[in-house]
Amino acid sequence: MTVNPTVIEELREMFRSGATPSRLVQHIAERHPEEERLHFLVQDYFREAFGVDIVRGVSLFDPANCPSLRYAWWNNDLLAEMVEKQAIWNCDANRAEGAFSPWFAGLTAKSLDEHFNAAKGSGIGELRNVWDRLDPQEQATLQRLIAGHGWNSEKVKILTHLAERLQQRVTELEGQLEKVSESTKG
């Protein structure tokens, strides 16, 4: 089965509004209920919609039990990559100026390889005085640790922004529920 351009845009809009990767996978499953090879279709949709090459664990996905903390690890695997590649897929020119700002506005992310290359060329800050005394394996280990720290720091920042957007949405829905409750009382 081929991807549907309408579903691609739906996925992008859902993500801009704060949908998690598991919710996006659930949406794909809902839009293609007869698809027997959901794993491959999800791969194709994420590649087309967000430039993400691989989504692991879809074969274990149970749309009937979603959202679920069982799929929370997708946030760690996918969010940073989706934010990293937003220049490819998040074309703001198609939306009215100032009409909508996605929760990830202003966030950036780099691949682990980019972090590693930056750690190699950075002079390692406070370690400059001892760097030349370290053997190549020790230098490579420190560079990997520094790259991993930078990569994980970006992931945490992205997750905190998404968590705040989700809290905003909960607050909005609580306000709507309160209005409905008040209107049914009177």
C-alpha positions in Angstrom: 0.0 0.0 0.0 1.2 3.5 -0.8 1.1 6.5 1.6 -1.7 8.9 1.3 -0.6 12.6 1.0 -3.6 13.7 3.1 -2.6 11.4 6.0 1.0 12.7 5.7 -0.3 16.2 6.3 -2.6 15.0 9.1 0.4 13.4 10.8 2.5 16.6 10.5 -0.4 18.8 11.9 -0.9 16.3 14.8 2.8 16.4 15.6 2.8 20.2 15.5 -0.1 20.2 17.9 1.6 17.9 20.4 0.8 14.3 19.3 3.3 11.7 20.4 4.8 9.2 18.0 2.6 6.4 19.5 -0.5 8.6 18.7 0.8 9.1 15.2 1.2 5.3 14.7 -2.2 4.8 16.1 -3.6 7.4 13.5 -1.9 5.5 10.7 -3.5 2.2 11.9 -6.9 3.9 12.1 -6.6 5.3 8.6 -5.5 1.9 7.3 -7.5 -0.7 9.4 -7.1 -3.5 6.9 -3.3 -3.2 6.5 -1.6 -6.4 7.4 1.9 -5.1 7.1 1.5 -2.0 9.4 5.2 -2.0 10.2 6.2 -1.2 6.7 3.4 1.3 6.2 4.4 3.1 9.4 8.0 3.2 8.1 6.9 4.7 4.8 4.7 7.3 6.5 7.4 8.4 9.0 9.9 8.6 6.1 7.6 10.7 4.0 6.1 12.9 6.7 9.2 13.5 8.9 12.3 12.2 7.1 12.7 9.5 9.8 14.2 6.4 8.2 13.2 3.7 10.7 10.6 3.2 13.4 11.4 0.1 15.5 8.9 -2.0 17.4 5.8 -1.3 15.3 5.2 -5.1 14.8 4.5 -5.2 18.5 2.0 -2.3 18.3 -1.5 -2.8 19.5 -3.7 0.1 18.4 -6.5 -1.0 20.7 -4.3 -0.4 23.7 -2.9 2.9 22.8 -2.0 5.4 24.1 0.0 3.4 26.5 3.3 3.8 28.5 4.3 0.6 26.7 5.2 2.8 23.7 6.8 5.7 25.5 10.3 4.6 24.3 9.2 5.8 20.8 9.5 9.3 22.2 13.1 8.8 23.0 13.8 7.2 19.6 11.8 9.5 17.3 11.2 13.0 18.7 14.8 14.2 18.4 15.1 12.9 14.9 11.7 14.5 13.9 12.8 17.8 15.4 16.3 17.5 13.8 14.7 17.1 10.4 12.0 19.7 10.7 13.6 22.0 8.1 12.8 19.2 5.6 9.1 18.7 6.5 7.9 21.7 8.5 7.1 24.2 5.8 5.8 27.2 7.7 5.3 29.1 4.4 2.0 27.2 3.9 0.5 28.6 7.1 -0.6 32.1 7.9 1.9 34.3 9.6 1.7 34.0 13.4 -1.4 31.8 13.2 0.2 28.8 14.8 3.5 28.0 16.5 4.3 24.4 17.0 5.5 23.2 20.4 9.0 22.6 19.0 9.4 26.1 17.6 13.0 27.2 18.3 14.2 23.8 19.2 17.0 22.2 17.3 18.6 18.7 17.4 21.6 17.1 15.9 22.4 13.5 15.1 24.7 11.6 17.4 27.3 11.7 14.6 27.1 15.5 14.5 27.6 15.6 18.3 30.6 13.3 18.0 32.2 15.4 15.3 31.6 18.6 17.3 33.2 17.0 20.3 36.2 16.0 18.2 36.7 19.6 17.0 35.9 21.5 20.1 39.2 21.4 21.9 37.4 19.8 24.8 37.3 23.0 26.9 38.8 22.4 30.3 40.7 19.3 29.1 42.9 21.3 26.7 45.8 21.2 29.2 45.8 17.4 29.5 44.4 16.4 26.1 47.7 15.7 24.5 48.7 13.4 27.3 45.7 11.1 26.7 46.1 8.1 24.4 43.8 8.0 21.3 41.5 5.5 23.0 41.0 7.7 26.0 40.4 10.7 23.8 37.8 8.8 21.7 36.1 7.6 25.0 35.8 11.2 26.2 34.6 12.4 22.9 31.8 9.7 22.9 30.9 10.7 26.4 30.7 14.4 25.5 28.7 13.6 22.3 26.3 11.4 24.2 25.8 14.0 26.9 25.0 16.6 24.2 22.7 14.3 22.4 20.8 13.3 25.6 20.6 16.9 26.7 18.8 17.8 23.4 16.4 14.8 23.9 15.5 16.0 27.4 14.9 19.5 26.3 12.6 18.3 23.5 10.7 16.0 25.9 10.3 18.9 28.4 8.8 21.1 25.7 6.4 18.3 24.6 5.4 17.6 28.2 4.6 21.3 28.7 2.5 21.3 25.5 0.6 18.3 26.7 0.0 20.0 30.0 -1.4 23.0 28.2 -3.7 20.7 26.2 -4.9 19.0 29.4 -5.6 22.5 30.9 -7.5 23.5 27.8 -9.6 20.3 27.9 -10.3 20.7 31.6 -11.6 24.2 30.9 -13.9 22.9 28.2 -15.1 20.1 30.5 -15.8 22.7 33.3 -17.8 24.8 30.8 -19.9 21.8 29.8 -20.5 20.8 33.4 -21.7 24.3 34.2 -24.0 24.4 31.2 -25.6 21.1 32.1 -26.2 22.2 35.7 -28.2 25.2 34.7 
